[in-house]
Amino acid sequence: MSDDLRELYQEVILEHGKNPRNFHASDDATNEARGNNPLCGDQLVIYLKLDGDKRVVDASFLGKGCAISMASASMMTELLKGRSQDEAQSLFEAFHDMCTGEENGRELPHDVEKLQVLSGVREFPTRVKCATLPWHTMVAALQGEDEISTE
């Protein structure tokens, strides 16, 4: 990765971390779960509103944590809207594989390539949990689990 690209990625992460999108509770969420990363103290709640066809019509979050976890949650909530539950699960798997370096030929779908800004966490194993916490929490919410922990 070039230094210019790395710097651009860092700017995007910091921007989302400082100004997270969809940062609010939801009174009409159909699914929600709490996520906790005891290693670094990141904590968040993911709120999802699904329609009758199990399609995400709204996604939001609240929480506190590092710029990486907040940026990841911010971008995730932007990308989930309009996706089916199965598409959300597939997106989680592709994102997780990207962060852990276990792509095995699987790539992020074309319409979510902006998640590549978080690919640098694979060089820092302790940061992988920061980037994937919102995603694990989203999957927990979809599966009806109340809480997950990265430990």
N, C-alpha and C positions, 0 to 999 in steps of 0.2 A: 504494500500500500504506500502510495507516495505521501510525502509530508503535506502537500497541499490538500489531498483528499482526507488525510487524517485530521487536519485542522478544520476542514469543512464539517466533517462528522462531529468533531468535538463542539463546534459552534451550534449545530443542530441539537445535540444532546443538552447542552447548557440552556438553550432557548426553551426547549420543552420542559426542562427541569425547573426553570424559573417561572415559566408561564404555562403550567400544564393545562391542556385542553380537557374538557369534561370533568373538571375537578369539583364535584358536588355530590351530595347524597341524593338518593332518589326515593320519593315517597311511594311511587307506583312500580318499583322493581318487582319482577316475578321471581328473580333468583339473585342471591347475594352470598358472598363468602368473605371471610377474613383470612388474610395471609400474613405470615410472620417469618422474618428471617432473624433468628436470635443471634446469629453471628455478627451482624452489623447493626441490628436494631430497626431495620425497615419493617414497617407495618402498614397495611392498607386494607381497605374494604372495596370489593368490586361489586357494582350494582348492574344487573342486566334486566332489561325488559324484553321478553319474548312474546311474539304474537301466537295465534293459534296454530300456525304452521311451523313453530319452533324457529322462527327467524328473529334475529336480534334487531329490535326497532330502536333501542336506546342502550347506551353503555356509559357508565360514569364511575368515578372512584373518589375516595378520600383516603388520606394517609399521610405518613411522614417517612422520609427516607432520603437516600442519596440522590444525586442528580440522575444517575443511571436508572434507578428503579422508578423515579417519577417520570422521566422521559419515556421509558418503556411503557408504563401504564397510560401515559398521555397518548402515545402513538397507537397503542393497542385499542383504546376505546374509540379512536377515530376510525380505525380500520374495521372494527367489528360490525358497525351499523349496516344493516341490510344483508348480512351473511346468515346462512342457515347454521344450525347447531353443528352439523357435520363439517361445514366449511370452517367454522371457528376451531373445531378440533384439529382439522388438517393444518390450519394456519399455525396453531400452537406447535404441532409436531415439526413443521418446517422451520419455525423460528427457533425452537429448542435445539434442533440439529445444527442450525447455523451457529448458535452461541457455543455449543459444545464441540464444534468442529467435526461432527459425525454426519455430515450431509449424505454420504452414501449415494450420491447421484441426485438426491432430492434438492431442489432449489426453491427459493421463495417464489410464489406466483408473481407474475409480471406487475400486477397492480399494487403490490405491497413492497416493491423493491426499496422503498425508503427505509425499511427496517434494517437495511444493510448498515446504517450508521451505527448500529449496536453490535456489529460483527466483531469489532475489536476486543470485546470482553473475553473472547476465547483465549486471548493471550494472558489473561489474568483470572485464573480459576475461581478465586474468591468473588470476583465480580459477576460471574455467570449467574450465581444465585440472585444477585441484585436485579439483573436484567430479566430473569425468567420468573421471579416471584409474582408479578402481576398476571402472567400467563398461566402459571399453575393455579393461581387463585381463581382465574376466570374458568378454568376447566372444573375446579371444585364446585363453583357456583352452578355450572351447567349440569353437573352430576348430583346436585342436591346436597353436597357436603357443606357444613357450616364454616369449617376452618381448616387451613393447611399450614404446615410449617416446613421450612427447607431443611430442618434438622431431623 
